[in-house]
């Protein structure tokens, strides 16, 4: 079983175009605050022992901060994703280049031209994958993931109008899933429990947006902006934990997992 231990994280700084051109903007974004929040997020990742590779912002790619959707990395192998929005394909090309050049990891490309899959729809528990069938990821995409990682069970889970499965359920610790009290989150958890090859404990938070968290190198990173959910994390989590505020990123469908690709590289590259 994978232990959620990683060596690297790939992130991308925020372009100014994010403020006005990112997909799904719900209200005005304070760019300086968004930048500050993202910098804090990167600092927290570094504090867990990760070597954080920061890509420069690309003004032509307002969503480039959300690197998670471009690739799925497991056991040192990379599946290059295919986001549903064609405009995001350039993001994928950049990540592919960085992974090949900087990390020298083997890359798998999706052969089926009809497949769409985004990393936000791929929930890896360390034992198995659950793939959200959503507006962003289809069954052909789920099959591509299963072909890329045949050593793990891969279970497609239909989700409703929520953007990605990890908006509803995420990993909060060893064999621990975090969900919210929202109807859709509970429904997806029920389907996961019915289909899962393994059993999981759950942490249930009152705020829908607090269900997305990052567990890395023994530390749980969770959202700071929901006081009632913060109380639950403080009460339930007895291992390392730290909160980060990403309120400005949420205004364009952002969340904690969206902003990084976590990678375990068995050998560090020699320093030049």
C-alpha positions in Angstrom: 0.0 0.0 0.0 1.2 3.5 -0.8 1.8 5.6 2.3 1.0 9.0 1.0 4.7 9.9 1.2 5.9 12.1 -1.5 9.2 13.8 -2.5 8.1 16.6 -4.9 5.2 18.8 -5.6 4.6 20.7 -8.9 2.8 24.0 -8.6 2.2 27.0 -10.8 2.2 30.6 -9.8 -1.0 32.7 -10.4 -1.2 34.8 -13.6 -2.9 38.2 -13.5 -5.4 36.8 -16.0 -6.7 34.5 -13.3 -8.5 37.5 -11.8 -10.8 38.1 -14.8 -10.5 35.1 -17.2 -10.4 32.0 -15.0 -13.2 29.5 -15.6 -16.2 29.7 -13.3 -15.5 33.0 -11.6 -18.3 33.5 -9.1 -17.3 36.9 -7.6 -14.5 39.5 -7.8 -11.1 38.1 -7.0 -8.6 40.0 -4.9 -5.5 39.2 -6.9 -2.9 40.2 -4.3 -4.7 38.2 -1.7 -5.0 35.2 -4.0 -1.2 35.4 -4.7 -0.5 35.6 -1.0 -2.7 32.6 -0.2 -1.0 30.6 -2.9 2.4 31.5 -1.6 1.3 30.3 1.9 0.0 27.1 0.4 3.4 26.4 -1.2 5.2 27.2 2.1 3.0 24.6 3.9 3.9 22.0 1.2 7.6 22.7 1.7 7.2 22.4 5.5 6.0 18.8 4.9 9.4 18.0 3.4 8.5 18.4 -0.3 10.8 19.8 -2.9 8.3 22.2 -4.5 8.8 22.9 -8.3 7.2 26.3 -9.0 6.3 27.0 -12.6 6.1 30.6 -13.8 2.6 32.1 -14.4 1.4 32.1 -18.0 -0.9 35.0 -18.8 -2.4 33.0 -21.7 -3.5 30.3 -19.4 -5.7 31.8 -16.6 -6.3 28.4 -15.1 -2.7 27.3 -15.0 -2.6 27.4 -11.2 -4.8 24.3 -11.1 -2.1 21.9 -12.1 -3.9 18.8 -10.5 -6.1 18.4 -13.6 -3.2 17.9 -16.0 -1.6 14.6 -14.7 -2.1 11.7 -12.3 1.1 10.4 -10.7 1.2 7.0 -9.0 4.3 4.8 -8.1 6.5 7.0 -10.2 4.5 6.7 -13.3 2.6 9.6 -14.9 -0.7 9.5 -16.8 -1.1 12.7 -18.8 -4.7 13.8 -18.5 -7.0 15.3 -21.1 -9.1 18.2 -19.6 -12.5 18.6 -21.1 -11.8 22.3 -22.1 -9.6 22.3 -25.1 -8.2 25.7 -24.0 -6.5 23.9 -21.1 -4.5 21.6 -23.4 -1.5 23.9 -23.4 -1.4 23.5 -19.6 -1.0 19.8 -20.1 1.8 20.3 -22.6 3.8 22.4 -20.1 3.3 19.8 -17.3 4.3 17.0 -19.6 7.5 18.8 -20.5 8.4 19.6 -16.8 7.7 16.0 -15.7 9.9 14.6 -18.5 12.7 17.2 -18.2 12.9 18.0 -14.4 11.7 14.7 -12.9 12.5 12.2 -15.7 9.5 10.1 -14.9 7.9 7.6 -17.4 4.8 9.1 -19.0 1.7 7.4 -20.3 -0.4 9.1 -23.0 -4.1 8.4 -23.5 -4.7 6.6 -26.8 -8.5 6.9 -27.0 -9.4 10.3 -28.7 -12.8 10.3 -27.0 -11.4 10.1 -23.5 -11.5 13.1 -21.1 -10.1 12.9 -17.6 -9.1 15.6 -15.1 -6.9 14.9 -12.0 -9.6 16.4 -9.8 -11.8 13.5 -10.6 -9.2 10.9 -9.5 -9.3 9.9 -5.9 -6.4 7.6 -4.9 -6.7 6.2 -1.4 -3.3 4.5 -1.4 -5.0 1.2 -2.0 -7.4 1.9 -4.9 -8.7 4.5 -7.3 -12.2 6.0 -7.5 -12.9 8.1 -10.6 -15.6 10.7 -10.7 -17.7 10.5 -13.9 -18.5 14.1 -14.2 -18.8 16.9 -16.8 -15.0 16.8 -16.9 -14.3 13.0 -16.9 -16.0 10.3 -18.9 -16.0 6.5 -18.9 -13.2 6.3 -21.6 -11.1 8.5 -19.3 -11.7 6.1 -16.4 -10.7 3.2 -18.6 -7.5 5.0 -19.6 -6.6 5.4 -15.9 -7.3 1.7 -15.2 -5.0 0.8 -18.2 -2.3 3.1 -16.8 -2.3 1.6 -13.3 -3.4 -2.1 -13.6 -2.0 -2.9 -10.2 -4.9 -1.1 -8.4 -8.6 -1.5 -8.5 -10.3 1.4 -10.4 -13.9 2.2 -9.7 -15.9 4.8 -11.7 -18.4 6.7 -9.5 -21.1 8.9 -11.1 -21.3 12.4 -9.6 -23.8 15.1 -10.2 -23.2 18.7 -11.0 -20.2 19.2 -8.7 -17.1 20.0 -10.6 -14.9 17.0 -9.5 -15.1 14.0 -7.1 -12.5 15.5 -4.9 -14.8 18.5 -4.3 -17.0 15.9 -2.4 -14.6 13.3 -1.0 -10.8 13.5 -0.3 -8.2 11.6 1.6 -7.6 12.9 5.1 -5.2 10.3 6.5 -4.3 6.7 6.3 -7.5 4.9 5.2 -9.5 8.0 6.2 -11.8 9.9 3.8 -13.1 13.4 4.4 -16.7 14.2 3.3 -19.2 16.9 4.0 -22.7 16.7 5.4 -24.0 17.8 2.0 -26.4 15.5 0.2 -24.2 14.8 -2.8 -21.0 14.3 -0.7 -22.9 11.7 1.4 -24.3 10.0 -1.7 -20.9 9.6 -3.3 -19.4 8.3 -0.1 -22.2 5.7 0.1 -21.4 4.6 -3.5 -17.7 4.4 -2.6 -18.4 2.3 0.4 -20.5 -0.1 -1.6 -17.9 -0.5 -4.4 -14.7 -0.2 -2.4 -12.3 -3.1 -2.1 -11.2 -1.9 1.3 -12.8 -0.3 4.4 -12.3 3.4 5.3 -12.9 5.6 8.3 -14.6 9.0 7.6 -14.3 12.5 8.9 -17.5 14.5 8.2 -17.4 18.3 8.2 -20.4 20.6 8.0 -19.2 22.8 5.2 -19.3 21.4 1.6 -16.1 23.2 0.5 -14.2 21.9 3.5 -14.3 18.3 2.3 -11.4 18.9 0.0 -8.1 18.5 1.9 -4.5 17.3 1.2 -2.8 14.5 3.2 0.9 14.4 2.5 3.9 13.0 4.5 1.9 12.5 7.6 0.4 16.0 7.6 -3.3 17.0 6.9 -3.7 20.3 5.1 -7.2 21.6 5.5 -9.2 24.8 4.8 -9.0 27.6 7.4 -12.0 29.6 6.2 -14.8 27.4 7.7 -14.8 27.7 11.5 -17.3 24.9 12.2 -15.3 22.5 10.0 -12.0 23.6 11.6 -13.5 22.5 14.9 -14.1 19.1 13.5 -10.6 18.7 12.2 -9.2 20.0 15.5 -11.2 17.4 17.4 -10.9 14.4 15.1 -7.3 14.6 13.8 -4.6 13.5 16.2 -1.7 13.6 13.7 0.1 16.6 12.2 -2.3 19.2 10.7 -2.2 22.7 9.4 -4.8 25.0 7.9 -4.5 27.2 4.8 -6.9 29.8 3.6 -7.7 29.6 -0.2 -10.8 31.8 -0.2 -9.8 33.8 -3.3 -9.0 30.6 -5.3 -12.4 29.2 -4.5 -14.0 32.1 -6.4 -12.9 30.2 -9.6 -13.6 26.6 -8.6 -10.3 26.3 -6.7 -9.6 24.1 -3.7 -6.6 22.7 -1.9 -5.9 19.6 -4.0 -6.3 21.5 -7.3 -3.1 23.5 -6.8 -0.4 20.8 -6.7 0.6 17.5 -8.3 2.2 15.3 -5.6 5.0 13.0 -6.7 7.1 10.3 -5.1 10.4 10.0 -6.9 12.5 7.1 -5.6 15.8 8.7 -6.5 16.5 12.4 -6.3 18.2 13.8 -9.3 21.8 14.9 -8.9 22.1 18.6 -8.2 23.7 20.3 -11.2 
